[in-house]
Amino acid sequence: MATSLHTAFLALADRVAQAYSTHTHPQAILLTGSLADGTCDGFSDIDMSMYYDVLPTPAQLTQAQASLDARDAFFLAPPTADDCAEDFRVAGAECQIAHMTIASWEGTLTQVLVQLDLSPLQKAVSGLLRGRALAGSEMIEQWQAQARAYPPALGKAMVEHYLSFFPLWYRRAFLQQRDATLWTREILGETGYHILGVLAGLNQRYYTPFQLKQMHHFIATLTLAPHDLGARLERLVNADIASAIDEAEALVTECVALVKLHMPEVDTSAVQRRLGQRQAPWTP
């Protein structure tokens, strides 16, 4: 059931979509992010993607903003011939509006689904599946159908890419002598990201560690995963260093077992080589 906050956000999103429909004439509009799936709160912004045969002119964008009485408008990155993204406020709510050509967006789908791109472009494809069409629903539903047909080759590529871990457990004694707390925590965080990447591939989920949010929501979609995964990942950064390293080794061990069982064609030998082992100091 929608909350009063969600309902107010949706009404404001409809205003934004209508303004751009009037002034920039997109072929399709997709509401994305937490507002689209109903997980928004008072810190959420209004995220939209708009798709065109040809991008609107700067004058058209300005007209749309003016009709909304938008404030503090700026581009999130330098505009190109294929895309641009604006940030502004309407009635105090932050809005981030991405504009792109249909050809550019369909090229992005090809990069991920055919060329097996593992970059943050996967975040856009995931957003497509979670999104809500505000205009051009038939076109958006066709793209969503493409994205739902997750390529098995992409899953394998994900597992192979993320099945790489710095063996903190092996180097534990070494690290204790090197005053490396910050670096160790950084590696523990990276270990968590890689664990999720491996599991995303096994479960055929789009994933990127870039600006990862709603982690527990994502974990809930994973059928193949170590038990109590969310709490254990949090321990990688919240527990004392020794306990966090123990947890990291346990999680990696369990992930390797899942890969061997469900994707046996993937070579896990490099990761297994250091599991359960500890570096000994050299003595003459």
N, C-alpha and C positions, 0 to 999 in steps of 0.2 A: 504494500500500500504506500502511495506517495505521501511524504510528509509535506507540511505547509511550506517548508523551505524548498523542497524539491519542486513543488508546484509553482512557487514563485520564480525559481530559476528557469523552469520550462517555459513559463510565460515570457520571460525576458529573452530567452533563446529564440522563441518564435518571432519576437519583435526584430531581433537582429537578422534572422533569416529572411524576414519579409523585406527589410530595408535593402538587403543585398539583392534579393530577387528583383526588386524594383529598379535598382541603379546599376547593378553589374551583370545581371541576367545569367547566373550559373545554370548549367544543365542539371546539376544534382547538388544537394547539400546534405552532409552527414554530420550529425551531432555525435561527438565522441567523448571519451573520458568518463569521469565519475558521474557527471550529469546524465549521460546516456544510460548507464546501468543502475542508476538510483542509489549510488554510494556517496553522493555529494554531501558536503558539510559547509559551514560558513566560510571556510578557507578555499573552497573550490573555485575554479574559474569556468567560463563557458568556452569549450573547445569545439571548433567546427572546421570541417574541410569542405571546400567548394570547388566544383569541377567545371571546366569550361572548354569549349572548342578553341577559343583564343582568350588569353588573360585580359581582364579589364584594364583600362587605362588608369594612371594615377588620379586623374580628375574624377573618374567614376568611383574609385575607392573613397576619395575625399567626400563626394556627395553622399555616399552611404553612411559614412561616419557622421557627417553633419546632420543628416536626417534623424540620427539616433542621439544627437547632442553628446557625442563621444568625447572623452577627455583623455589627455596624456597619450596620444596615439604615436606609435613609432613602429618601424619594421624590425622584426626579430633578427633578420639577416638581410644582406643586400639582395634586392629583387633580381630575378633572372628572367629570361624569356619564357621559362616554363613554370616558374612558381614564385610565390612570395608569401610572407606571413606577417600579419599585423598583430599588435597588442594595443589595447585601449580599454578604457573603463566606460561603462554605461550604467547609470544609476548606482555607481559605486562598485559594481561587480566587474572583475577583470575578464576581458574577452581575448581569446587568442584565435585568430581566424587564418587558416591556411588556404591559399588559392593556388590551384594547379591546373594545368591542361589535362584533358582526358588522356591524351597520348602519353604524357609524362607519368601519370598515375598508373596506367596500364603497363608502362615500362617497368615501374617499380614492382608490380605484381609478377612480371616475368622474371625480374632479377631474383626475387625470393623463391618463387615456385618452380622455375625452370633452371636458373643459373645457380640456385642454392646459396644465395647471399646470406651470410650470417651476421650482417651489420645491424645497426639500430633500425634499418628499414623494416625489420620484423615487428617492431613496435607499431608501425603504421598498419601493418596487416592485421595484427592483433586488435588494434583499435577499430579497424573495419568490421571485424566480427562482433565486437561489443557495441558498435555504433547503432544509431537510430536515424533512419532516413527522414529528413524534413522536406525534401523535394527530390524528384527523380528516382523514386523508389524502385522502379523496374531496373534501371541501370545499376543501382547499388546492390540490389538482390542478385544480379548476375555476378558482380564482383565477389559478393559474399559466398556464393556457391563455389566459385573458383577457389577461394581461400579455404573453405571447409574441406576441400579435397586435398588434404595435406599429403605432400609427396613423401613416400617412404625414404627416398634417397636423401631428402632434407633431414629427416630424423637421424639417419646414419651419419651424415656430415656434422650434425650438431654434436652427437655423442663423441665422434672422433676429435672434434675441435676442443671440446671442453674437458675431455678426459686427460687432463694435464694438471698435475698438482705439485707444488713445491713441498717436499717431504719434511715438514716442520718436526714431526715426531722423530725422524731419524737424526735431525740436527739439533735436538732439544738442548743437549749439554753444551754444544758449541754456542748456541744463541745466548744461553745463560751467562757466558763469559764475554759477550760482545756488547752489552748495554744496548740491545736492539728491540726495545719494547714497541716503539712505533712501527718499525718495519714488520715485526712479528704480527701485530694487529692488522696491518695492511694485508699481509699474506693470508691471515685467517679470513678476512673479509673476501679476498679474492677466491679463496677455497670455497666459501659459501656460494659465491656467484657461479663458480664452475660446477659445483654439485647441482645447482638448479639447472644449469645448461645441459648437463648430461641427462637429467631426469626429463627435461623438456623434450629432448630428442627421443628418448624412450617412449614418452607418452604422446608424441606428435603434437606438441604445443609450440606456438610461436613464442620466442623469448629473446630478450636482450637484457644484459645487466645495466644498460644505460638508463639512468633515472628510474630504477626499479621501485615501484610503489605497489601497494595492495599485495604484498608478498603472501600473506596468509590466504587471501582469496585465490591467488594463483596456485598455491600448494594444494588447496582443496580440490582443484581440477585434476590432480595427478593421481592416477590409479596405482601406478608403480612408483613407490617411494619408500624410504625408510620410515619406521614408525616415529610419531611425534616430531616430524621433521621441522616444523616452524619453531618450536621451542628450542630444539637442538641447534638450529642455525643461529638463533639469537644468542645462545651460549658461546658461540664462537667469538662474539664481540663483547659479551657482558660478563662472562665467567673469568676467574683468575687465569693467567696465561697457561699454567700447567694443565688445568682442567679443560681449557679451550682446545689445547693441542690434542689431548686425549680424545675429545669429542670429534675433532676434525679427522683423526685417523679412523675412528669408528665409522663415521659417516662415509668416508671414502671407501673403506672396506665393504660396506653394505652396498654402495653404488656399483662397485666393481662386480659384486655378486649378481646384482640385477642385470648388468650389461652382459655378463657371461651367460645368464639364463635366457634373456629375452632378445639379445642381439649378439649371438656367439661369433658372428663373422668379424666383429671388431676386436682388434688385438689389444689386450689389456696388460700385456707382459711388462711394459715400461712402468706402469703405475704399481703393479704388484711387487716389483723388485725391491722396493723400500718398505713395504708394509710389514709391520712387526719387527723391523730392524732398528738398531740404535748405533750411532756413530761412536766409536771408541777413540780416545785420545792416543796420539802417537807417543810412544816411549822408546828411547834409544836402548 
